[in-house]
């Protein structure tokens, strides 16, 4: 069994957006998401703060 990675390195891609202008795009995929409880169809919430993105399940109550 592979060791779970707490940190992952990725990059921001460009994808065609409004009027074909490049728009920043982040792609997250992999079995590790399901290991963390993010199965397909799970609603998420993204908080933006000081250069950080925090992704949480939207169906979980704040603790």
mmCIF file as Biopython writes it, N, C-alpha, C and O atoms, coordinates in Angstrom:
data_model
#
loop_
_atom_site.group_PDB
_atom_site.id
_atom_site.type_symbol
_atom_site.label_atom_id
_atom_site.label_alt_id
_atom_site.label_comp_id
_atom_site.label_asym_id
_atom_site.label_entity_id
_atom_site.label_seq_id
_atom_site.pdbx_PDB_ins_code
_atom_site.Cartn_x
_atom_site.Cartn_y
_atom_site.Cartn_z
_atom_site.occupancy
_atom_site.B_iso_or_equiv
_atom_site.auth_seq_id
_atom_site.auth_asym_id
_atom_site.pdbx_PDB_model_num
ATOM 1   N N  . UNK A ? 1  ? 0.843   -1.196 0.000   1.0 0.0 1  A 1 
ATOM 2   C CA . UNK A ? 1  ? 0.000   0.000  0.000   1.0 0.0 1  A 1 
ATOM 3   C C  . UNK A ? 1  ? 0.881   1.250  0.000   1.0 0.0 1  A 1 
ATOM 4   O O  . UNK A ? 1  ? 1.853   1.330  0.751   1.0 0.0 1  A 1 
ATOM 5   N N  . UNK A ? 2  ? 0.541   2.213  -0.835  1.0 0.0 2  A 1 
ATOM 6   C CA . UNK A ? 2  ? 1.328   3.439  -0.956  1.0 0.0 2  A 1 
ATOM 7   C C  . UNK A ? 2  ? 1.098   4.349  0.252   1.0 0.0 2  A 1 
ATOM 8   O O  . UNK A ? 2  ? 0.033   4.335  0.867   1.0 0.0 2  A 1 
ATOM 9   N N  . UNK A ? 3  ? 2.110   5.128  0.569   1.0 0.0 3  A 1 
ATOM 10  C CA . UNK A ? 3  ? 2.012   6.094  1.656   1.0 0.0 3  A 1 
ATOM 11  C C  . UNK A ? 3  ? 1.191   7.281  1.176   1.0 0.0 3  A 1 
ATOM 12  O O  . UNK A ? 3  ? 1.391   7.774  0.066   1.0 0.0 3  A 1 
ATOM 13  N N  . UNK A ? 4  ? 0.254   7.745  2.027   1.0 0.0 4  A 1 
ATOM 14  C CA . UNK A ? 4  ? -0.589  8.886  1.665   1.0 0.0 4  A 1 
ATOM 15  C C  . UNK A ? 4  ? 0.233   10.170 1.698   1.0 0.0 4  A 1 
ATOM 16  O O  . UNK A ? 4  ? 0.916   10.446 2.684   1.0 0.0 4  A 1 
ATOM 17  N N  . UNK A ? 5  ? 0.168   10.954 0.625   1.0 0.0 5  A 1 
ATOM 18  C CA . UNK A ? 5  ? 0.882   12.227 0.548   1.0 0.0 5  A 1 
ATOM 19  C C  . UNK A ? 5  ? 0.000   13.333 1.116   1.0 0.0 5  A 1 
ATOM 20  O O  . UNK A ? 5  ? -1.130  13.516 0.663   1.0 0.0 5  A 1 
ATOM 21  N N  . UNK A ? 6  ? 0.502   14.067 2.100   1.0 0.0 6  A 1 
ATOM 22  C CA . UNK A ? 6  ? -0.250  15.177 2.678   1.0 0.0 6  A 1 
ATOM 23  C C  . UNK A ? 6  ? -0.188  16.416 1.777   1.0 0.0 6  A 1 
ATOM 24  O O  . UNK A ? 6  ? -1.103  17.239 1.775   1.0 0.0 6  A 1 
ATOM 25  N N  . UNK A ? 7  ? 0.890   16.535 1.022   1.0 0.0 7  A 1 
ATOM 26  C CA . UNK A ? 7  ? 1.066   17.689 0.134   1.0 0.0 7  A 1 
ATOM 27  C C  . UNK A ? 7  ? 1.237   17.210 -1.292  1.0 0.0 7  A 1 
ATOM 28  O O  . UNK A ? 7  ? 1.920   16.216 -1.539  1.0 0.0 7  A 1 
ATOM 29  N N  . UNK A ? 8  ? 0.620   17.914 -2.236  1.0 0.0 8  A 1 
ATOM 30  C CA . UNK A ? 8  ? 0.747   17.573 -3.654  1.0 0.0 8  A 1 
ATOM 31  C C  . UNK A ? 8  ? 1.105   18.825 -4.424  1.0 0.0 8  A 1 
ATOM 32  O O  . UNK A ? 8  ? 0.594   19.907 -4.137  1.0 0.0 8  A 1 
ATOM 33  N N  . UNK A ? 9  ? 1.981   18.681 -5.398  1.0 0.0 9  A 1 
ATOM 34  C CA . UNK A ? 9  ? 2.398   19.814 -6.224  1.0 0.0 9  A 1 
ATOM 35  C C  . UNK A ? 9  ? 1.678   19.723 -7.555  1.0 0.0 9  A 1 
ATOM 36  O O  . UNK A ? 9  ? 1.680   18.680 -8.210  1.0 0.0 9  A 1 
ATOM 37  N N  . UNK A ? 10 ? 1.065   20.825 -7.944  1.0 0.0 10 A 1 
ATOM 38  C CA . UNK A ? 10 ? 0.306   20.895 -9.192  1.0 0.0 10 A 1 
ATOM 39  C C  . UNK A ? 10 ? 0.591   22.235 -9.836  1.0 0.0 10 A 1 
ATOM 40  O O  . UNK A ? 10 ? 1.408   23.005 -9.330  1.0 0.0 10 A 1 
ATOM 41  N N  . UNK A ? 11 ? -0.061  22.521 -10.930 1.0 0.0 11 A 1 
ATOM 42  C CA . UNK A ? 11 ? 0.096   23.827 -11.546 1.0 0.0 11 A 1 
ATOM 43  C C  . UNK A ? 11 ? -1.258  24.329 -12.014 1.0 0.0 11 A 1 
ATOM 44  O O  . UNK A ? 11 ? -2.208  23.563 -12.177 1.0 0.0 11 A 1 
ATOM 45  N N  . UNK A ? 12 ? -1.319  25.631 -12.223 1.0 0.0 12 A 1 
ATOM 46  C CA . UNK A ? 12 ? -2.526  26.273 -12.756 1.0 0.0 12 A 1 
ATOM 47  C C  . UNK A ? 12 ? -2.385  26.279 -14.269 1.0 0.0 12 A 1 
ATOM 48  O O  . UNK A ? 12 ? -1.363  26.700 -14.809 1.0 0.0 12 A 1 
ATOM 49  N N  . UNK A ? 13 ? -3.416  25.812 -14.939 1.0 0.0 13 A 1 
ATOM 50  C CA . UNK A ? 13 ? -3.430  25.750 -16.404 1.0 0.0 13 A 1 
ATOM 51  C C  . UNK A ? 13 ? -4.263  26.898 -16.963 1.0 0.0 13 A 1 
ATOM 52  O O  . UNK A ? 13 ? -4.993  27.564 -16.228 1.0 0.0 13 A 1 
ATOM 53  N N  . UNK A ? 14 ? -4.148  27.118 -18.252 1.0 0.0 14 A 1 
ATOM 54  C CA . UNK A ? 14 ? -4.987  28.084 -18.955 1.0 0.0 14 A 1 
ATOM 55  C C  . UNK A ? 14 ? -5.981  27.293 -19.795 1.0 0.0 14 A 1 
ATOM 56  O O  . UNK A ? 14 ? -5.628  26.304 -20.437 1.0 0.0 14 A 1 
ATOM 57  N N  . UNK A ? 15 ? -7.233  27.749 -19.779 1.0 0.0 15 A 1 
ATOM 58  C CA . UNK A ? 15 ? -8.282  27.109 -20.573 1.0 0.0 15 A 1 
ATOM 59  C C  . UNK A ? 15 ? -9.138  28.208 -21.181 1.0 0.0 15 A 1 
ATOM 60  O O  . UNK A ? 15 ? -9.343  29.261 -20.578 1.0 0.0 15 A 1 
ATOM 61  N N  . UNK A ? 16 ? -9.629  27.951 -22.368 1.0 0.0 16 A 1 
ATOM 62  C CA . UNK A ? 16 ? -10.457 28.937 -23.051 1.0 0.0 16 A 1 
ATOM 63  C C  . UNK A ? 16 ? -11.682 29.277 -22.214 1.0 0.0 16 A 1 
ATOM 64  O O  . UNK A ? 16 ? -12.399 28.388 -21.755 1.0 0.0 16 A 1 
ATOM 65  N N  . UNK A ? 17 ? -11.913 30.560 -22.021 1.0 0.0 17 A 1 
ATOM 66  C CA . UNK A ? 17 ? -13.048 31.024 -21.228 1.0 0.0 17 A 1 
ATOM 67  C C  . UNK A ? 17 ? -13.928 31.973 -22.030 1.0 0.0 17 A 1 
ATOM 68  O O  . UNK A ? 17 ? -14.135 31.784 -23.229 1.0 0.0 17 A 1 
ATOM 69  N N  . UNK A ? 18 ? -14.434 32.980 -21.363 1.0 0.0 18 A 1 
ATOM 70  C CA . UNK A ? 18 ? -15.316 33.966 -21.982 1.0 0.0 18 A 1 
ATOM 71  C C  . UNK A ? 18 ? -14.625 34.614 -23.178 1.0 0.0 18 A 1 
ATOM 72  O O  . UNK A ? 18 ? -13.503 35.107 -23.065 1.0 0.0 18 A 1 
ATOM 73  N N  . UNK A ? 19 ? -15.296 34.610 -24.310 1.0 0.0 19 A 1 
ATOM 74  C CA . UNK A ? 19 ? -14.776 35.161 -25.566 1.0 0.0 19 A 1 
ATOM 75  C C  . UNK A ? 19 ? -13.400 34.583 -25.915 1.0 0.0 19 A 1 
ATOM 76  O O  . UNK A ? 19 ? -12.547 35.277 -26.469 1.0 0.0 19 A 1 
ATOM 77  N N  . UNK A ? 20 ? -13.201 33.321 -25.587 1.0 0.0 20 A 1 
ATOM 78  C CA . UNK A ? 20 ? -11.992 32.573 -25.911 1.0 0.0 20 A 1 
ATOM 79  C C  . UNK A ? 20 ? -10.730 33.120 -25.240 1.0 0.0 20 A 1 
ATOM 80  O O  . UNK A ? 20 ? -9.616  32.801 -25.654 1.0 0.0 20 A 1 
ATOM 81  N N  . UNK A ? 21 ? -10.907 33.939 -24.211 1.0 0.0 21 A 1 
ATOM 82  C CA . UNK A ? 21 ? -9.766  34.453 -23.459 1.0 0.0 21 A 1 
ATOM 83  C C  . UNK A ? 21 ? -9.313  33.374 -22.474 1.0 0.0 21 A 1 
ATOM 84  O O  . UNK A ? 21 ? -10.140 32.743 -21.816 1.0 0.0 21 A 1 
ATOM 85  N N  . UNK A ? 22 ? -7.984  33.163 -22.372 1.0 0.0 22 A 1 
ATOM 86  C CA . UNK A ? 22 ? -7.474  32.178 -21.428 1.0 0.0 22 A 1 
ATOM 87  C C  . UNK A ? 22 ? -7.911  32.518 -20.002 1.0 0.0 22 A 1 
ATOM 88  O O  . UNK A ? 22 ? -7.848  33.668 -19.568 1.0 0.0 22 A 1 
ATOM 89  N N  . UNK A ? 23 ? -8.352  31.492 -19.298 1.0 0.0 23 A 1 
ATOM 90  C CA . UNK A ? 23 ? -8.821  31.616 -17.921 1.0 0.0 23 A 1 
ATOM 91  C C  . UNK A ? 23 ? -8.055  30.612 -17.064 1.0 0.0 23 A 1 
ATOM 92  O O  . UNK A ? 23 ? -7.862  29.465 -17.468 1.0 0.0 23 A 1 
ATOM 93  N N  . UNK A ? 24 ? -7.623  31.040 -15.891 1.0 0.0 24 A 1 
ATOM 94  C CA . UNK A ? 24 ? -6.896  30.137 -14.989 1.0 0.0 24 A 1 
ATOM 95  C C  . UNK A ? 24 ? -7.787  28.954 -14.616 1.0 0.0 24 A 1 
ATOM 96  O O  . UNK A ? 24 ? -8.967  29.126 -14.312 1.0 0.0 24 A 1 
ATOM 97  N N  . UNK A ? 25 ? -7.207  27.750 -14.643 1.0 0.0 25 A 1 
ATOM 98  C CA . UNK A ? 25 ? -7.942  26.515 -14.381 1.0 0.0 25 A 1 
ATOM 99  C C  . UNK A ? 25 ? -7.103  25.604 -13.492 1.0 0.0 25 A 1 
ATOM 100 O O  . UNK A ? 25 ? -5.916  25.401 -13.746 1.0 0.0 25 A 1 
ATOM 101 N N  . UNK A ? 26 ? -7.725  25.056 -12.447 1.0 0.0 26 A 1 
ATOM 102 C CA . UNK A ? 26 ? -7.050  24.098 -11.574 1.0 0.0 26 A 1 
ATOM 103 C C  . UNK A ? 26 ? -7.793  22.773 -11.685 1.0 0.0 26 A 1 
ATOM 104 O O  . UNK A ? 26 ? -9.011  22.720 -11.511 1.0 0.0 26 A 1 
ATOM 105 N N  . UNK A ? 27 ? -7.054  21.699 -11.977 1.0 0.0 27 A 1 
ATOM 106 C CA . UNK A ? 27 ? -7.648  20.372 -12.131 1.0 0.0 27 A 1 
ATOM 107 C C  . UNK A ? 27 ? -7.178  19.493 -10.975 1.0 0.0 27 A 1 
ATOM 108 O O  . UNK A ? 27 ? -5.980  19.274 -10.796 1.0 0.0 27 A 1 
ATOM 109 N N  . UNK A ? 28 ? -8.126  19.000 -10.203 1.0 0.0 28 A 1 
ATOM 110 C CA . UNK A ? 28 ? -7.821  18.060 -9.119  1.0 0.0 28 A 1 
ATOM 111 C C  . UNK A ? 28 ? -8.469  16.734 -9.478  1.0 0.0 28 A 1 
ATOM 112 O O  . UNK A ? 28 ? -9.676  16.676 -9.710  1.0 0.0 28 A 1 
ATOM 113 N N  . UNK A ? 29 ? -7.673  15.660 -9.528  1.0 0.0 29 A 1 
ATOM 114 C CA . UNK A ? 29 ? -8.247  14.355 -9.808  1.0 0.0 29 A 1 
ATOM 115 C C  . UNK A ? 29 ? -7.352  13.282 -9.216  1.0 0.0 29 A 1 
ATOM 116 O O  . UNK A ? 29 ? -6.145  13.467 -9.061  1.0 0.0 29 A 1 
ATOM 117 N N  . UNK A ? 30 ? -7.963  12.171 -8.894  1.0 0.0 30 A 1 
ATOM 118 C CA . UNK A ? 30 ? -7.203  11.049 -8.361  1.0 0.0 30 A 1 
ATOM 119 C C  . UNK A ? 30 ? -7.965  10.330 -7.264  1.0 0.0 30 A 1 
ATOM 120 O O  . UNK A ? 30 ? -8.885  10.885 -6.663  1.0 0.0 30 A 1 
ATOM 121 N N  . UNK A ? 31 ? -7.573  9.089  -7.010  1.0 0.0 31 A 1 
ATOM 122 C CA . UNK A ? 31 ? -8.216  8.283  -5.973  1.0 0.0 31 A 1 
ATOM 123 C C  . UNK A ? 31 ? -8.032  8.911  -4.594  1.0 0.0 31 A 1 
ATOM 124 O O  . UNK A ? 31 ? -8.837  8.667  -3.696  1.0 0.0 31 A 1 
ATOM 125 N N  . UNK A ? 32 ? -6.993  9.709  -4.415  1.0 0.0 32 A 1 
ATOM 126 C CA . UNK A ? 32 ? -6.740  10.342 -3.124  1.0 0.0 32 A 1 
ATOM 127 C C  . UNK A ? 32 ? -7.886  11.255 -2.701  1.0 0.0 32 A 1 
ATOM 128 O O  . UNK A ? 32 ? -8.124  11.432 -1.506  1.0 0.0 32 A 1 
ATOM 129 N N  . UNK A ? 33 ? -8.601  11.840 -3.670  1.0 0.0 33 A 1 
ATOM 130 C CA . UNK A ? 33 ? -9.744  12.695 -3.327  1.0 0.0 33 A 1 
ATOM 131 C C  . UNK A ? 33 ? -10.832 11.875 -2.635  1.0 0.0 33 A 1 
ATOM 132 O O  . UNK A ? 33 ? -11.406 12.318 -1.640  1.0 0.0 33 A 1 
ATOM 133 N N  . UNK A ? 34 ? -11.113 10.692 -3.154  1.0 0.0 34 A 1 
ATOM 134 C CA . UNK A ? 34 ? -12.119 9.825  -2.538  1.0 0.0 34 A 1 
ATOM 135 C C  . UNK A ? 34 ? -11.663 9.354  -1.164  1.0 0.0 34 A 1 
ATOM 136 O O  . UNK A ? 34 ? -12.480 9.203  -0.256  1.0 0.0 34 A 1 
ATOM 137 N N  . UNK A ? 35 ? -10.369 9.121  -1.006  1.0 0.0 35 A 1 
ATOM 138 C CA . UNK A ? 35 ? -9.822  8.735  0.296   1.0 0.0 35 A 1 
ATOM 139 C C  . UNK A ? 35 ? -10.115 9.820  1.328   1.0 0.0 35 A 1 
ATOM 140 O O  . UNK A ? 35 ? -10.320 9.522  2.504   1.0 0.0 35 A 1 
ATOM 141 N N  . UNK A ? 36 ? -10.134 11.069 0.890   1.0 0.0 36 A 1 
ATOM 142 C CA . UNK A ? 36 ? -10.413 12.207 1.783   1.0 0.0 36 A 1 
ATOM 143 C C  . UNK A ? 36 ? -11.901 12.516 1.911   1.0 0.0 36 A 1 
ATOM 144 O O  . UNK A ? 36 ? -12.276 13.451 2.619   1.0 0.0 36 A 1 
ATOM 145 N N  . UNK A ? 37 ? -12.759 11.740 1.232   1.0 0.0 37 A 1 
ATOM 146 C CA . UNK A ? 37 ? -14.198 11.942 1.353   1.0 0.0 37 A 1 
ATOM 147 C C  . UNK A ? 37 ? -14.818 12.799 0.269   1.0 0.0 37 A 1 
ATOM 148 O O  . UNK A ? 37 ? -15.964 13.230 0.402   1.0 0.0 37 A 1 
ATOM 149 N N  . UNK A ? 38 ? -14.075 13.056 -0.813  1.0 0.0 38 A 1 
ATOM 150 C CA . UNK A ? 38 ? -14.592 13.854 -1.923  1.0 0.0 38 A 1 
ATOM 151 C C  . UNK A ? 38 ? -14.941 12.927 -3.086  1.0 0.0 38 A 1 
ATOM 152 O O  . UNK A ? 38 ? -14.230 12.879 -4.090  1.0 0.0 38 A 1 
ATOM 153 N N  . UNK A ? 39 ? -16.046 12.192 -2.937  1.0 0.0 39 A 1 
ATOM 154 C CA . UNK A ? 39 ? -16.506 11.306 -4.007  1.0 0.0 39 A 1 
ATOM 155 C C  . UNK A ? 39 ? -17.156 12.144 -5.110  1.0 0.0 39 A 1 
ATOM 156 O O  . UNK A ? 39 ? -17.575 13.275 -4.861  1.0 0.0 39 A 1 
ATOM 157 N N  . UNK A ? 40 ? -17.243 11.593 -6.334  1.0 0.0 40 A 1 
ATOM 158 C CA . UNK A ? 40 ? -17.924 12.322 -7.399  1.0 0.0 40 A 1 
ATOM 159 C C  . UNK A ? 40 ? -19.332 12.736 -6.964  1.0 0.0 40 A 1 
ATOM 160 O O  . UNK A ? 40 ? -20.073 11.936 -6.393  1.0 0.0 40 A 1 
ATOM 161 N N  . UNK A ? 41 ? -19.688 13.977 -7.237  1.0 0.0 41 A 1 
ATOM 162 C CA . UNK A ? 41 ? -20.998 14.502 -6.872  1.0 0.0 41 A 1 
ATOM 163 C C  . UNK A ? 41 ? -21.029 15.212 -5.529  1.0 0.0 41 A 1 
ATOM 164 O O  . UNK A ? 41 ? -22.045 15.812 -5.178  1.0 0.0 41 A 1 
ATOM 165 N N  . UNK A ? 42 ? -19.932 15.157 -4.761  1.0 0.0 42 A 1 
ATOM 166 C CA . UNK A ? 42 ? -19.882 15.809 -3.453  1.0 0.0 42 A 1 
ATOM 167 C C  . UNK A ? 42 ? -19.853 17.324 -3.637  1.0 0.0 42 A 1 
ATOM 168 O O  . UNK A ? 42 ? -18.998 17.840 -4.357  1.0 0.0 42 A 1 
ATOM 169 N N  . UNK A ? 43 ? -20.778 18.043 -2.995  1.0 0.0 43 A 1 
ATOM 170 C CA . UNK A ? 43 ? -20.729 19.508 -3.084  1.0 0.0 43 A 1 
ATOM 171 C C  . UNK A ? 43 ? -19.527 20.024 -2.277  1.0 0.0 43 A 1 
ATOM 172 O O  . UNK A ? 43 ? -19.236 19.523 -1.191  1.0 0.0 43 A 1 
ATOM 173 N N  . UNK A ? 44 ? -18.838 21.025 -2.822  1.0 0.0 44 A 1 
ATOM 174 C CA . UNK A ? 44 ? -17.681 21.580 -2.120  1.0 0.0 44 A 1 
ATOM 175 C C  . UNK A ? 44 ? -17.834 23.082 -1.917  1.0 0.0 44 A 1 
ATOM 176 O O  . UNK A ? 44 ? -18.652 23.742 -2.557  1.0 0.0 44 A 1 
ATOM 177 N N  . UNK A ? 45 ? -17.025 23.594 -1.011  1.0 0.0 45 A 1 
ATOM 178 C CA . UNK A ? 45 ? -16.963 25.030 -0.736  1.0 0.0 45 A 1 
ATOM 179 C C  . UNK A ? 45 ? -15.497 25.428 -0.847  1.0 0.0 45 A 1 
ATOM 180 O O  . UNK A ? 45 ? -14.635 24.733 -0.310  1.0 0.0 45 A 1 
ATOM 181 N N  . UNK A ? 46 ? -15.197 26.522 -1.526  1.0 0.0 46 A 1 
ATOM 182 C CA . UNK A ? 46 ? -13.823 26.992 -1.688  1.0 0.0 46 A 1 
ATOM 183 C C  . UNK A ? 46 ? -13.710 28.357 -1.017  1.0 0.0 46 A 1 
ATOM 184 O O  . UNK A ? 46 ? -14.414 29.301 -1.376  1.0 0.0 46 A 1 
ATOM 185 N N  . UNK A ? 47 ? -12.815 28.443 -0.041  1.0 0.0 47 A 1 
ATOM 186 C CA . UNK A ? 47 ? -12.549 29.711 0.636   1.0 0.0 47 A 1 
ATOM 187 C C  . UNK A ? 47 ? -11.232 30.257 0.101   1.0 0.0 47 A 1 
ATOM 188 O O  . UNK A ? 47 ? -10.261 29.515 -0.049  1.0 0.0 47 A 1 
ATOM 189 N N  . UNK A ? 48 ? -11.202 31.544 -0.184  1.0 0.0 48 A 1 
ATOM 190 C CA . UNK A ? 48 ? -10.015 32.207 -0.720  1.0 0.0 48 A 1 
ATOM 191 C C  . UNK A ? 48 ? -9.527  33.214 0.309   1.0 0.0 48 A 1 
ATOM 192 O O  . UNK A ? 48 ? -10.273 34.102 0.719   1.0 0.0 48 A 1 
ATOM 193 N N  . UNK A ? 49 ? -8.251  33.073 0.734   1.0 0.0 49 A 1 
ATOM 194 C CA . UNK A ? 49 ? -7.738  33.952 1.773   1.0 0.0 49 A 1 
ATOM 195 C C  . UNK A ? 49 ? -6.223  34.060 1.664   1.0 0.0 49 A 1 
ATOM 196 O O  . UNK A ? 49 ? -5.516  33.073 1.866   1.0 0.0 49 A 1 
ATOM 197 N N  . UNK A ? 50 ? -5.726  35.230 1.352   1.0 0.0 50 A 1 
ATOM 198 C CA . UNK A ? 50 ? -4.296  35.500 1.367   1.0 0.0 50 A 1 
ATOM 199 C C  . UNK A ? 50 ? -3.442  34.528 0.582   1.0 0.0 50 A 1 
ATOM 200 O O  . UNK A ? 50 ? -2.426  34.053 1.092   1.0 0.0 50 A 1 
ATOM 201 N N  . UNK A ? 51 ? -3.826  34.220 -0.643  1.0 0.0 51 A 1 
ATOM 202 C CA . UNK A ? 51 ? -3.031  33.324 -1.466  1.0 0.0 51 A 1 
ATOM 203 C C  . UNK A ? 51 ? -3.274  31.852 -1.204  1.0 0.0 51 A 1 
ATOM 204 O O  . UNK A ? 51 ? -2.550  31.005 -1.727  1.0 0.0 51 A 1 
ATOM 205 N N  . UNK A ? 52 ? -4.285  31.530 -0.399  1.0 0.0 52 A 1 
ATOM 206 C CA . UNK A ? 52 ? -4.618  30.139 -0.109  1.0 0.0 52 A 1 
ATOM 207 C C  . UNK A ? 52 ? -6.022  29.827 -0.588  1.0 0.0 52 A 1 
ATOM 208 O O  . UNK A ? 52 ? -6.912  30.675 -0.522  1.0 0.0 52 A 1 
ATOM 209 N N  . UNK A ? 53 ? -6.219  28.606 -1.070  1.0 0.0 53 A 1 
ATOM 210 C CA . UNK A ? 53 ? -7.543  28.085 -1.380  1.0 0.0 53 A 1 
ATOM 211 C C  . UNK A ? 53 ? -7.791  26.931 -0.413  1.0 0.0 53 A 1 
ATOM 212 O O  . UNK A ? 53 ? -6.994  25.996 -0.340  1.0 0.0 53 A 1 
ATOM 213 N N  . UNK A ? 54 ? -8.882  26.995 0.318   1.0 0.0 54 A 1 
ATOM 214 C CA . UNK A ? 54 ? -9.231  25.931 1.254   1.0 0.0 54 A 1 
ATOM 215 C C  . UNK A ? 54 ? -10.518 25.283 0.745   1.0 0.0 54 A 1 
ATOM 216 O O  . UNK A ? 54 ? -11.554 25.941 0.648   1.0 0.0 54 A 1 
ATOM 217 N N  . UNK A ? 55 ? -10.445 24.001 0.425   1.0 0.0 55 A 1 
ATOM 218 C CA . UNK A ? 55 ? -11.584 23.265 -0.131  1.0 0.0 55 A 1 
ATOM 219 C C  . UNK A ? 55 ? -12.147 22.358 0.950   1.0 0.0 55 A 1 
ATOM 220 O O  . UNK A ? 55 ? -11.424 21.537 1.515   1.0 0.0 55 A 1 
ATOM 221 N N  . UNK A ? 56 ? -13.438 22.502 1.240   1.0 0.0 56 A 1 
ATOM 222 C CA . UNK A ? 56 ? -14.102 21.663 2.227   1.0 0.0 56 A 1 
ATOM 223 C C  . UNK A ? 56 ? -15.395 21.123 1.633   1.0 0.0 56 A 1 
ATOM 224 O O  . UNK A ? 56 ? -15.944 21.689 0.688   1.0 0.0 56 A 1 
ATOM 225 N N  . UNK A ? 57 ? -15.869 20.023 2.201   1.0 0.0 57 A 1 
ATOM 226 C CA . UNK A ? 57 ? -17.168 19.490 1.783   1.0 0.0 57 A 1 
ATOM 227 C C  . UNK A ? 57 ? -18.239 20.483 2.209   1.0 0.0 57 A 1 
ATOM 228 O O  . UNK A ? 57 ? -18.253 20.920 3.360   1.0 0.0 57 A 1 
ATOM 229 N N  . UNK A ? 58 ? -19.125 20.839 1.308   1.0 0.0 58 A 1 
ATOM 230 C CA . UNK A ? 58 ? -20.192 21.793 1.622   1.0 0.0 58 A 1 
ATOM 231 C C  . UNK A ? 58 ? -21.299 21.148 2.434   1.0 0.0 58 A 1 
ATOM 232 O O  . UNK A ? 58 ? -22.120 21.852 3.023   1.0 0.0 58 A 1 
ATOM 233 N N  . UNK A ? 59 ? -21.341 19.810 2.479   1.0 0.0 59 A 1 
ATOM 234 C CA . UNK A ? 59 ? -22.395 19.132 3.214   1.0 0.0 59 A 1 
ATOM 235 C C  . UNK A ? 59 ? -22.006 18.860 4.672   1.0 0.0 59 A 1 
ATOM 236 O O  . UNK A ? 59 ? -22.805 18.310 5.430   1.0 0.0 59 A 1 
ATOM 237 N N  . UNK A ? 60 ? -20.787 19.239 5.067   1.0 0.0 60 A 1 
ATOM 238 C CA . UNK A ? 60 ? -20.375 19.066 6.462   1.0 0.0 60 A 1 
ATOM 239 C C  . UNK A ? 60 ? -20.559 20.383 7.205   1.0 0.0 60 A 1 
ATOM 240 O O  . UNK A ? 60 ? -20.328 21.461 6.657   1.0 0.0 60 A 1 
ATOM 241 N N  . UNK A ? 61 ? -20.972 20.276 8.439   1.0 0.0 61 A 1 
ATOM 242 C CA . UNK A ? 61 ? -21.165 21.472 9.248   1.0 0.0 61 A 1 
ATOM 243 C C  . UNK A ? 61 ? -19.829 21.946 9.792   1.0 0.0 61 A 1 
ATOM 244 O O  . UNK A ? 61 ? -18.925 21.148 10.038  1.0 0.0 61 A 1 
ATOM 245 N N  . UNK A ? 62 ? -19.717 23.239 9.975   1.0 0.0 62 A 1 
ATOM 246 C CA . UNK A ? 62 ? -18.502 23.804 10.546  1.0 0.0 62 A 1 
ATOM 247 C C  . UNK A ? 62 ? -18.339 23.333 11.974  1.0 0.0 62 A 1 
ATOM 248 O O  . UNK A ? 62 ? -19.312 23.254 12.724  1.0 0.0 62 A 1 
ATOM 249 N N  . UNK A ? 63 ? -17.105 23.018 12.353  1.0 0.0 63 A 1 
ATOM 250 C CA . UNK A ? 63 ? -16.829 22.540 13.708  1.0 0.0 63 A 1 
ATOM 251 C C  . UNK A ? 63 ? -16.331 23.641 14.586  1.0 0.0 63 A 1 
ATOM 252 O O  . UNK A ? 63 ? -16.050 23.413 15.763  1.0 0.0 63 A 1 
#
